[in-house]
Amino acid sequence: MSYPIQRAAEALFSVEGKTQIRKLVEHYMGNAALLKEACEKCGLAVYGGEHSPYVWVRCPEGMDSWGMFDRMLQDAQVVVTPGAGFGAAGEGYFRISAFNSRENVEEVCARVAKVLG
């Protein structure tokens, strides 16, 4: 007997499934590259976004990760993840996810530039 989850897993390993996965990964990594570039243009230290769809950004001088979360939410209407949520080592950073449409990521880049640039 075959179950739907088994069929879904099987589809991942088909030629078509592998092609679809590759395209999706390329899309998200393209988004990450845009986010990384936008933050770097604002003079921020950026980590990640090259081998994962998450971009880690050092908070501007004098701002903690929750302060940055509030600033991005209030001033840019962009939700970021405060690094403090990942433990003490995450404090002083915030994370931006590339899991979105290209249109939305381009809008986030424009808003980041407006608020932090």
N, CA, C and O atoms as CSV, one atom per row, in Angstrom:
chain,resi,resn,atom,element,x,y,z
A,1,MET,N,N,0.845,-1.178,0.000
A,1,MET,CA,C,0.000,0.000,0.000
A,1,MET,C,C,0.895,1.248,0.000
A,1,MET,O,O,1.881,1.313,0.733
A,2,SER,N,N,0.544,2.214,-0.815
A,2,SER,CA,C,1.308,3.449,-0.918
A,2,SER,C,C,0.524,4.582,-0.259
A,2,SER,O,O,-0.690,4.695,-0.424
A,3,TYR,N,N,1.232,5.402,0.479
A,3,TYR,CA,C,0.607,6.524,1.168
A,3,TYR,C,C,0.963,7.821,0.453
A,3,TYR,O,O,2.006,7.907,-0.196
A,4,PRO,N,N,0.089,8.848,0.568
A,4,PRO,CA,C,0.358,10.121,-0.118
A,4,PRO,C,C,1.720,10.730,0.240
A,4,PRO,O,O,2.388,11.307,-0.617
A,5,ILE,N,N,2.124,10.600,1.493
A,5,ILE,CA,C,3.407,11.185,1.878
A,5,ILE,C,C,4.557,10.471,1.172
A,5,ILE,O,O,5.564,11.094,0.837
A,6,GLN,N,N,4.409,9.194,0.952
A,6,GLN,CA,C,5.437,8.444,0.236
A,6,GLN,C,C,5.498,8.890,-1.220
A,6,GLN,O,O,6.583,9.000,-1.792
A,7,ARG,N,N,4.351,9.145,-1.815
A,7,ARG,CA,C,4.310,9.615,-3.206
A,7,ARG,C,C,4.943,11.006,-3.308
A,7,ARG,O,O,5.654,11.300,-4.269
A,8,ALA,N,N,4.685,11.847,-2.325
A,8,ALA,CA,C,5.276,13.187,-2.329
A,8,ALA,C,C,6.789,13.100,-2.216
A,8,ALA,O,O,7.509,13.791,-2.938
A,9,ALA,N,N,7.273,12.260,-1.319
A,9,ALA,CA,C,8.718,12.089,-1.165
A,9,ALA,C,C,9.333,11.524,-2.436
A,9,ALA,O,O,10.419,11.936,-2.844
A,10,GLU,N,N,8.652,10.600,-3.045
A,10,GLU,CA,C,9.140,9.992,-4.289
A,10,GLU,C,C,9.264,11.053,-5.390
A,10,GLU,O,O,10.208,11.026,-6.180
A,11,ALA,N,N,8.315,11.979,-5.436
A,11,ALA,CA,C,8.324,13.019,-6.475
A,11,ALA,C,C,9.542,13.933,-6.350
A,11,ALA,O,O,10.028,14.463,-7.349
A,12,LEU,N,N,10.034,14.115,-5.131
A,12,LEU,CA,C,11.213,14.956,-4.928
A,12,LEU,C,C,12.432,14.434,-5.686
A,12,LEU,O,O,13.285,15.213,-6.110
A,13,PHE,N,N,12.508,13.146,-5.849
A,13,PHE,CA,C,13.678,12.533,-6.466
A,13,PHE,C,C,13.525,12.298,-7.960
A,13,PHE,O,O,14.425,11.754,-8.599
A,14,SER,N,N,12.398,12.703,-8.516
A,14,SER,CA,C,12.220,12.596,-9.957
A,14,SER,C,C,13.002,13.726,-10.638
A,14,SER,O,O,13.402,14.686,-9.980
A,15,VAL,N,N,13.214,13.616,-11.927
A,15,VAL,CA,C,13.910,14.664,-12.675
A,15,VAL,C,C,13.141,15.977,-12.550
A,15,VAL,O,O,13.733,17.030,-12.316
A,16,GLU,N,N,11.834,15.910,-12.705
A,16,GLU,CA,C,11.006,17.113,-12.596
A,16,GLU,C,C,11.080,17.700,-11.181
A,16,GLU,O,O,11.188,18.915,-11.015
A,17,GLY,N,N,11.021,16.837,-10.169
A,17,GLY,CA,C,11.093,17.300,-8.788
A,17,GLY,C,C,12.417,17.976,-8.487
A,17,GLY,O,O,12.445,19.026,-7.846
A,18,LYS,N,N,13.513,17.388,-8.940
A,18,LYS,CA,C,14.832,17.977,-8.724
A,18,LYS,C,C,14.958,19.322,-9.425
A,18,LYS,O,O,15.576,20.244,-8.893
A,19,THR,N,N,14.379,19.441,-10.611
A,19,THR,CA,C,14.401,20.708,-11.350
A,19,THR,C,C,13.629,21.783,-10.597
A,19,THR,O,O,14.087,22.919,-10.478
A,20,GLN,N,N,12.459,21.418,-10.092
A,20,GLN,CA,C,11.647,22.367,-9.343
A,20,GLN,C,C,12.349,22.827,-8.065
A,20,GLN,O,O,12.309,24.008,-7.720
A,21,ILE,N,N,12.985,21.899,-7.372
A,21,ILE,CA,C,13.699,22.242,-6.146
A,21,ILE,C,C,14.859,23.173,-6.459
A,21,ILE,O,O,15.064,24.158,-5.750
A,22,ARG,N,N,15.620,22.882,-7.504
A,22,ARG,CA,C,16.755,23.728,-7.886
A,22,ARG,C,C,16.293,25.152,-8.177
A,22,ARG,O,O,16.923,26.116,-7.743
A,23,LYS,N,N,15.183,25.280,-8.920
A,23,LYS,CA,C,14.657,26.609,-9.256
A,23,LYS,C,C,14.205,27.363,-8.003
A,23,LYS,O,O,14.417,28.570,-7.884
A,24,LEU,N,N,13.590,26.647,-7.085
A,24,LEU,CA,C,13.132,27.283,-5.849
A,24,LEU,C,C,14.317,27.745,-5.000
A,24,LEU,O,O,14.299,28.850,-4.458
A,25,VAL,N,N,15.336,26.911,-4.886
A,25,VAL,CA,C,16.536,27.292,-4.141
A,25,VAL,C,C,17.197,28.505,-4.793
A,25,VAL,O,O,17.609,29.430,-4.094
A,26,GLU,N,N,17.303,28.511,-6.117
A,26,GLU,CA,C,17.894,29.654,-6.829
A,26,GLU,C,C,17.100,30.928,-6.563
A,26,GLU,O,O,17.680,31.997,-6.375
A,27,HIS,N,N,15.783,30.816,-6.549
A,27,HIS,CA,C,14.922,31.976,-6.284
A,27,HIS,C,C,15.212,32.546,-4.896
A,27,HIS,O,O,15.459,33.744,-4.757
A,28,TYR,N,N,15.184,31.691,-3.868
A,28,TYR,CA,C,15.407,32.169,-2.506
A,28,TYR,C,C,16.823,32.697,-2.307
A,28,TYR,O,O,17.016,33.679,-1.591
A,29,MET,N,N,17.800,32.071,-2.920
A,29,MET,CA,C,19.176,32.555,-2.783
A,29,MET,C,C,19.356,33.884,-3.525
A,29,MET,O,O,20.158,34.719,-3.105
A,30,GLY,N,N,18.627,34.086,-4.612
A,30,GLY,CA,C,18.626,35.388,-5.286
A,30,GLY,C,C,18.040,36.460,-4.386
A,30,GLY,O,O,18.543,37.582,-4.329
A,31,ASN,N,N,16.968,36.106,-3.681
A,31,ASN,CA,C,16.381,37.037,-2.713
A,31,ASN,C,C,17.385,37.374,-1.617
A,31,ASN,O,O,17.521,38.534,-1.229
A,32,ALA,N,N,18.085,36.360,-1.120
A,32,ALA,CA,C,19.070,36.582,-0.059
A,32,ALA,C,C,20.173,37.516,-0.532
A,32,ALA,O,O,20.624,38.379,0.221
A,33,ALA,N,N,20.607,37.349,-1.767
A,33,ALA,CA,C,21.654,38.218,-2.316
A,33,ALA,C,C,21.183,39.672,-2.366
A,33,ALA,O,O,21.952,40.586,-2.066
A,34,LEU,N,N,19.930,39.885,-2.740
A,34,LEU,CA,C,19.379,41.248,-2.784
A,34,LEU,C,C,19.326,41.855,-1.387
A,34,LEU,O,O,19.691,43.017,-1.204
A,35,LEU,N,N,18.878,41.088,-0.406
A,35,LEU,CA,C,18.791,41.575,0.967
A,35,LEU,C,C,20.177,41.900,1.522
A,35,LEU,O,O,20.374,42.928,2.171
A,36,LYS,N,N,21.116,41.024,1.262
A,36,LYS,CA,C,22.489,41.232,1.722
A,36,LYS,C,C,23.058,42.520,1.128
A,36,LYS,O,O,23.642,43.337,1.840
A,37,GLU,N,N,22.886,42.690,-0.166
A,37,GLU,CA,C,23.397,43.876,-0.851
A,37,GLU,C,C,22.753,45.152,-0.304
A,37,GLU,O,O,23.438,46.152,-0.091
A,38,ALA,N,N,21.449,45.119,-0.080
A,38,ALA,CA,C,20.744,46.307,0.422
A,38,ALA,C,C,21.266,46.718,1.796
A,38,ALA,O,O,21.454,47.905,2.062
A,39,CYS,N,N,21.499,45.742,2.666
A,39,CYS,CA,C,22.003,46.053,4.004
A,39,CYS,C,C,23.451,46.529,3.955
A,39,CYS,O,O,23.826,47.445,4.687
A,40,GLU,N,N,24.260,45.920,3.104
A,40,GLU,CA,C,25.655,46.347,2.957
A,40,GLU,C,C,25.739,47.776,2.428
A,40,GLU,O,O,26.608,48.539,2.849
A,41,LYS,N,N,24.845,48.146,1.511
A,41,LYS,CA,C,24.827,49.507,0.982
A,41,LYS,C,C,24.496,50.532,2.069
A,41,LYS,O,O,24.824,51.712,1.941
A,42,CYS,N,N,23.848,50.075,3.131
A,42,CYS,CA,C,23.536,50.954,4.260
A,42,CYS,C,C,24.689,51.006,5.255
A,42,CYS,O,O,24.591,51.662,6.292
A,43,GLY,N,N,25.772,50.318,4.941
A,43,GLY,CA,C,26.942,50.324,5.799
A,43,GLY,C,C,26.880,49.339,6.953
A,43,GLY,O,O,27.657,49.443,7.903
A,44,LEU,N,N,25.975,48.396,6.879
A,44,LEU,CA,C,25.822,47.416,7.950
A,44,LEU,C,C,26.669,46.173,7.672
A,44,LEU,O,O,26.868,45.791,6.519
A,45,ALA,N,N,27.156,45.556,8.726
A,45,ALA,CA,C,27.882,44.286,8.604
A,45,ALA,C,C,26.858,43.181,8.399
A,45,ALA,O,O,25.903,43.062,9.167
A,46,VAL,N,N,27.055,42.379,7.371
A,46,VAL,CA,C,26.089,41.351,6.994
A,46,VAL,C,C,26.779,39.998,6.938
A,46,VAL,O,O,27.903,39.873,6.452
A,47,TYR,N,N,26.082,38.987,7.447
A,47,TYR,CA,C,26.592,37.618,7.452
A,47,TYR,C,C,25.518,36.705,6.883
A,47,TYR,O,O,24.324,36.944,7.068
A,48,GLY,N,N,25.944,35.671,6.199
A,48,GLY,CA,C,24.986,34.725,5.636
A,48,GLY,C,C,24.485,35.193,4.288
A,48,GLY,O,O,25.053,36.091,3.667
A,49,GLY,N,N,23.415,34.568,3.853
A,49,GLY,CA,C,22.827,34.925,2.578
A,49,GLY,C,C,23.574,34.378,1.379
A,49,GLY,O,O,23.197,34.645,0.239
A,50,GLU,N,N,24.632,33.615,1.623
A,50,GLU,CA,C,25.392,33.023,0.524
A,50,GLU,C,C,25.158,31.524,0.420
A,50,GLU,O,O,25.153,30.962,-0.675
A,51,HIS,N,N,24.968,30.888,1.556
A,51,HIS,CA,C,24.747,29.448,1.578
A,51,HIS,C,C,23.472,29.076,2.319
A,51,HIS,O,O,23.183,27.899,2.534
A,52,SER,N,N,22.726,30.079,2.700
A,52,SER,CA,C,21.434,29.868,3.345
A,52,SER,C,C,20.539,31.053,3.014
A,52,SER,O,O,21.033,32.129,2.678
A,53,PRO,N,N,19.237,30.867,3.105
A,53,PRO,CA,C,18.307,31.955,2.761
A,53,PRO,C,C,18.054,32.932,3.902
A,53,PRO,O,O,17.060,33.659,3.892
A,54,TYR,N,N,18.940,32.949,4.873
A,54,TYR,CA,C,18.818,33.893,5.979
A,54,TYR,C,C,19.980,34.866,5.937
A,54,TYR,O,O,21.123,34.480,5.693
A,55,VAL,N,N,19.675,36.126,6.178
A,55,VAL,CA,C,20.686,37.178,6.201
A,55,VAL,C,C,20.727,37.711,7.629
A,55,VAL,O,O,19.724,38.191,8.158
A,56,TRP,N,N,21.905,37.616,8.241
A,56,TRP,CA,C,22.123,38.133,9.587
A,56,TRP,C,C,22.808,39.479,9.477
A,56,TRP,O,O,23.788,39.631,8.749
A,57,VAL,N,N,22.290,40.449,10.198
A,57,VAL,CA,C,22.789,41.820,10.100
A,57,VAL,C,C,23.127,42.330,11.496
A,57,VAL,O,O,22.338,42.184,12.430
A,58,ARG,N,N,24.313,42.933,11.629
A,58,ARG,CA,C,24.682,43.546,12.908
A,58,ARG,C,C,23.853,44.813,13.076
A,58,ARG,O,O,23.741,45.616,12.150
A,59,CYS,N,N,23.286,44.984,14.233
A,59,CYS,CA,C,22.489,46.179,14.523
A,59,CYS,C,C,23.376,47.421,14.475
A,59,CYS,O,O,24.564,47.355,14.789
A,60,PRO,N,N,22.800,48.535,14.087
A,60,PRO,CA,C,23.559,49.788,14.126
A,60,PRO,C,C,24.050,50.071,15.541
A,60,PRO,O,O,23.449,49.629,16.520
A,61,GLU,N,N,25.132,50.802,15.633
A,61,GLU,CA,C,25.747,51.151,16.916
A,61,GLU,C,C,24.708,51.695,17.895
A,61,GLU,O,O,23.916,52.573,17.553
A,62,GLY,N,N,24.721,51.164,19.109
A,62,GLY,CA,C,23.841,51.658,20.163
A,62,GLY,C,C,22.441,51.073,20.160
A,62,GLY,O,O,21.603,51.496,20.956
A,63,MET,N,N,22.160,50.106,19.280
A,63,MET,CA,C,20.821,49.535,19.217
A,63,MET,C,C,20.891,48.031,19.452
A,63,MET,O,O,21.721,47.341,18.861
A,64,ASP,N,N,20.015,47.528,20.319
A,64,ASP,CA,C,19.977,46.083,20.529
A,64,ASP,C,C,19.005,45.446,19.542
A,64,ASP,O,O,18.332,46.145,18.785
A,65,SER,N,N,18.938,44.134,19.552
A,65,SER,CA,C,18.139,43.450,18.533
A,65,SER,C,C,16.641,43.712,18.655
A,65,SER,O,O,15.946,43.780,17.642
A,66,TRP,N,N,16.136,43.859,19.878
A,66,TRP,CA,C,14.715,44.178,20.023
A,66,TRP,C,C,14.429,45.621,19.613
A,66,TRP,O,O,13.364,45.913,19.070
A,67,GLY,N,N,15.368,46.515,19.870
A,67,GLY,CA,C,15.232,47.891,19.406
A,67,GLY,C,C,15.199,47.953,17.893
A,67,GLY,O,O,14.448,48.732,17.307
A,68,MET,N,N,16.021,47.125,17.265
A,68,MET,CA,C,16.049,47.074,15.802
A,68,MET,C,C,14.745,46.496,15.261
A,68,MET,O,O,14.211,46.975,14.261
A,69,PHE,N,N,14.240,45.465,15.930
A,69,PHE,CA,C,12.950,44.892,15.559
A,69,PHE,C,C,11.874,45.978,15.582
A,69,PHE,O,O,11.108,46.122,14.629
A,70,ASP,N,N,11.823,46.734,16.668
A,70,ASP,CA,C,10.825,47.808,16.799
A,70,ASP,C,C,11.007,48.870,15.720
A,70,ASP,O,O,10.032,49.329,15.124
A,71,ARG,N,N,12.254,49.261,15.470
A,71,ARG,CA,C,12.510,50.299,14.463
A,71,ARG,C,C,12.065,49.833,13.078
A,71,ARG,O,O,11.395,50.573,12.358
A,72,MET,N,N,12.432,48.616,12.708
A,72,MET,CA,C,12.052,48.111,11.380
A,72,MET,C,C,10.538,47.971,11.259
A,72,MET,O,O,9.965,48.264,10.210
A,73,LEU,N,N,9.903,47.529,12.321
A,73,LEU,CA,C,8.445,47.375,12.291
A,73,LEU,C,C,7.756,48.728,12.192
A,73,LEU,O,O,6.872,48.916,11.356
A,74,GLN,N,N,8.154,49.672,13.039
A,74,GLN,CA,C,7.501,50.974,13.079
A,74,GLN,C,C,7.846,51.858,11.877
A,74,GLN,O,O,6.964,52.479,11.284
A,75,ASP,N,N,9.127,51.909,11.526
A,75,ASP,CA,C,9.569,52.852,10.495
A,75,ASP,C,C,9.522,52.292,9.073
A,75,ASP,O,O,9.354,53.043,8.112
A,76,ALA,N,N,9.671,50.961,8.942
A,76,ALA,CA,C,9.719,50.374,7.603
A,76,ALA,C,C,8.571,49.405,7.336
A,76,ALA,O,O,8.391,48.955,6.204
A,77,GLN,N,N,7.800,49.084,8.361
A,77,GLN,CA,C,6.747,48.080,8.257
A,77,GLN,C,C,7.318,46.754,7.717
A,77,GLN,O,O,6.705,46.084,6.885
A,78,VAL,N,N,8.501,46.407,8.217
A,78,VAL,CA,C,9.178,45.162,7.856
A,78,VAL,C,C,9.400,44.382,9.144
A,78,VAL,O,O,9.881,44.929,10.136
A,79,VAL,N,N,9.050,43.111,9.120
A,79,VAL,CA,C,9.258,42.249,10.275
A,79,VAL,C,C,10.585,41.523,10.106
A,79,VAL,O,O,10.794,40.802,9.130
A,80,VAL,N,N,11.471,41.722,11.064
A,80,VAL,CA,C,12.739,40.999,11.134
A,80,VAL,C,C,12.699,40.171,12.417
A,80,VAL,O,O,11.814,40.346,13.255
A,81,THR,N,N,13.655,39.281,12.554
A,81,THR,CA,C,13.732,38.471,13.763
A,81,THR,C,C,14.872,38.997,14.626
A,81,THR,O,O,16.016,39.045,14.174
A,82,PRO,N,N,14.570,39.396,15.879
A,82,PRO,CA,C,15.639,39.868,16.746
A,82,PRO,C,C,16.579,38.719,17.098
A,82,PRO,O,O,16.138,37.621,17.435
A,83,GLY,N,N,17.874,38.987,17.015
A,83,GLY,CA,C,18.854,37.957,17.296
A,83,GLY,C,C,18.780,37.421,18.708
A,83,GLY,O,O,19.144,36.269,18.945
A,84,ALA,N,N,18.318,38.224,19.656
A,84,ALA,CA,C,18.211,37.776,21.048
A,84,ALA,C,C,17.309,36.552,21.171
A,84,ALA,O,O,17.441,35.780,22.121
A,85,GLY,N,N,16.405,36.372,20.229
A,85,GLY,CA,C,15.533,35.206,20.241
A,85,GLY,C,C,16.276,33.902,20.006
A,85,GLY,O,O,15.716,32.823,20.203
A,86,PHE,N,N,17.523,33.990,19.591
A,86,PHE,CA,C,18.348,32.809,19.345
A,86,PHE,C,C,19.354,32.587,20.467
A,86,PHE,O,O,20.221,31.720,20.355
A,87,GLY,N,N,19.250,33.358,21.544
A,87,GLY,CA,C,20.154,33.224,22.672
A,87,GLY,C,C,21.082,34.420,22.781
A,87,GLY,O,O,21.038,35.341,21.965
A,88,ALA,N,N,21.915,34.388,23.796
A,88,ALA,CA,C,22.800,35.516,24.096
A,88,ALA,C,C,23.725,35.862,22.936
A,88,ALA,O,O,24.010,37.038,22.710
A,89,ALA,N,N,24.194,34.872,22.204
A,89,ALA,CA,C,25.117,35.132,21.088
A,89,ALA,C,C,24.433,35.868,19.940
A,89,ALA,O,O,25.109,36.469,19.104
A,90,GLY,N,N,23.098,35.830,19.887
A,90,GLY,CA,C,22.376,36.512,18.827
A,90,GLY,C,C,22.112,37.984,19.092
A,90,GLY,O,O,21.734,38.731,18.189
A,91,GLU,N,N,22.313,38.400,20.348
A,91,GLU,CA,C,22.075,39.801,20.683
A,91,GLU,C,C,23.024,40.693,19.883
A,91,GLU,O,O,24.208,40.396,19.720
A,92,GLY,N,N,22.457,41.797,19.392
A,92,GLY,CA,C,23.242,42.725,18.577
A,92,GLY,C,C,23.088,42.482,17.090
A,92,GLY,O,O,23.706,43.165,16.273
A,93,TYR,N,N,22.262,41.507,16.741
A,93,TYR,CA,C,22.012,41.158,15.337
A,93,TYR,C,C,20.514,41.022,15.119
A,93,TYR,O,O,19.743,40.840,16.061
A,94,PHE,N,N,20.124,41.114,13.860
A,94,PHE,CA,C,18.760,40.760,13.483
A,94,PHE,C,C,18.833,39.912,12.220
A,94,PHE,O,O,19.807,39.975,11.470
A,95,ARG,N,N,17.801,39.125,11.999
A,95,ARG,CA,C,17.794,38.210,10.865
A,95,ARG,C,C,16.657,38.566,9.925
A,95,ARG,O,O,15.541,38.863,10.351
A,96,ILE,N,N,16.966,38.528,8.643
A,96,ILE,CA,C,15.956,38.743,7.603
A,96,ILE,C,C,15.865,37.458,6.798
A,96,ILE,O,O,16.884,36.882,6.419
A,97,SER,N,N,14.659,37.016,6.542
A,97,SER,CA,C,14.436,35.797,5.772
A,97,SER,C,C,14.214,36.124,4.304
A,97,SER,O,O,13.559,37.109,3.964
A,98,ALA,N,N,14.769,35.282,3.442
A,98,ALA,CA,C,14.605,35.450,1.993
A,98,ALA,C,C,13.429,34.649,1.457
A,98,ALA,O,O,13.209,34.617,0.246
A,99,PHE,N,N,12.675,34.007,2.330
A,99,PHE,CA,C,11.538,33.194,1.904
A,99,PHE,C,C,10.353,34.093,1.587
A,99,PHE,O,O,9.469,34.293,2.419
A,100,ASN,N,N,10.346,34.630,0.377
A,100,ASN,CA,C,9.260,35.504,-0.052
A,100,ASN,C,C,9.317,35.658,-1.560
A,100,ASN,O,O,10.213,35.125,-2.216
A,101,SER,N,N,8.366,36.384,-2.101
A,101,SER,CA,C,8.370,36.662,-3.539
A,101,SER,C,C,9.472,37.676,-3.850
A,101,SER,O,O,9.903,38.408,-2.959
A,102,ARG,N,N,9.924,37.725,-5.082
A,102,ARG,CA,C,10.942,38.696,-5.478
A,102,ARG,C,C,10.399,40.108,-5.298
A,102,ARG,O,O,11.117,40.998,-4.843
A,103,GLU,N,N,9.145,40.313,-5.651
A,103,GLU,CA,C,8.527,41.635,-5.518
A,103,GLU,C,C,8.561,42.118,-4.066
A,103,GLU,O,O,8.909,43.269,-3.802
A,104,ASN,N,N,8.205,41.248,-3.134
A,104,ASN,CA,C,8.221,41.635,-1.723
A,104,ASN,C,C,9.636,41.903,-1.226
A,104,ASN,O,O,9.852,42.836,-0.452
A,105,VAL,N,N,10.601,41.099,-1.660
A,105,VAL,CA,C,11.984,41.300,-1.235
A,105,VAL,C,C,12.522,42.618,-1.788
A,105,VAL,O,O,13.233,43.335,-1.085
A,106,GLU,N,N,12.199,42.941,-3.011
A,106,GLU,CA,C,12.627,44.227,-3.572
A,106,GLU,C,C,12.034,45.384,-2.784
A,106,GLU,O,O,12.698,46.400,-2.578
A,107,GLU,N,N,10.798,45.239,-2.344
A,107,GLU,CA,C,10.164,46.273,-1.522
A,107,GLU,C,C,10.862,46.385,-0.169
A,107,GLU,O,O,11.091,47.493,0.317
A,108,VAL,N,N,11.199,45.259,0.439
A,108,VAL,CA,C,11.928,45.282,1.706
A,108,VAL,C,C,13.268,45.988,1.521
A,108,VAL,O,O,13.663,46.794,2.363
A,109,CYS,N,N,13.966,45.695,0.433
A,109,CYS,CA,C,15.252,46.339,0.168
A,109,CYS,C,C,15.098,47.857,0.081
A,109,CYS,O,O,15.920,48.602,0.615
A,110,ALA,N,N,14.046,48.306,-0.591
A,110,ALA,CA,C,13.799,49.743,-0.708
A,110,ALA,C,C,13.496,50.364,0.655
A,110,ALA,O,O,13.953,51.466,0.959
A,111,ARG,N,N,12.728,49.655,1.463
A,111,ARG,CA,C,12.381,50.168,2.792
A,111,ARG,C,C,13.592,50.189,3.707
A,111,ARG,O,O,13.761,51.130,4.483
A,112,VAL,N,N,14.440,49.164,3.630
A,112,VAL,CA,C,15.671,49.135,4.422
A,112,VAL,C,C,16.540,50.337,4.052
A,112,VAL,O,O,17.072,51.015,4.932
A,113,ALA,N,N,16.682,50.598,2.764
A,113,ALA,CA,C,17.492,51.725,2.315
A,113,ALA,C,C,16.928,53.051,2.821
A,113,ALA,O,O,17.681,53.949,3.199
A,114,LYS,N,N,15.623,53.165,2.826
A,114,LYS,CA,C,14.987,54.405,3.269
A,114,LYS,C,C,15.189,54.630,4.774
A,114,LYS,O,O,15.447,55.753,5.206
A,115,VAL,N,N,15.070,53.562,5.565
A,115,VAL,CA,C,15.159,53.692,7.014
A,115,VAL,C,C,16.604,53.684,7.510
A,115,VAL,O,O,16.934,54.402,8.454
A,116,LEU,N,N,17.452,52.898,6.898
A,116,LEU,CA,C,18.824,52.733,7.414
A,116,LEU,C,C,19.890,53.361,6.539
A,116,LEU,O,O,21.040,53.492,6.958
A,117,GLY,N,N,19.521,53.753,5.323
A,117,GLY,CA,C,20.520,54.235,4.372
A,117,GLY,C,C,20.955,55.638,4.519
A,117,GLY,O,O,21.795,56.108,3.751
